[in-house]
Amino acid sequence: MRVHLHFPESGSLKAKRAELNRVKAHLRQRMGGSVAEVGHLDAWQRSTLAVAFAEASPARCEEAADRVQRMLDASFPQGVRTERRIVSWDDLGAIG
């Protein structure tokens, strides 16, 4: 998943990082995702995260992504934009 976040109340990188660290910790600890900030690292009010799940089936990946989407919608009432892409191990082999 690619997750685009907006922090309208953030007035500094420090404030954004504090809120972003809470989101990333929740995604890692409670949702079981691997998380990395991949965009807008120096912007005060924006961030883009990559969130990945390794599951036994595409359906389980969809369920994990749905849980993340619900959590983000509840945490960011002003809106959050997500993009999803589910790939199999075979798909990854075709890329390389």
Beta strands, then each sheet from edge to edge (+ up, - down):
strand 1: 2-6
strand 2: 34-39
strand 3: 46-52
strand 4: 81-83
sheet 1: 2+ 3- 1+ 4-
end
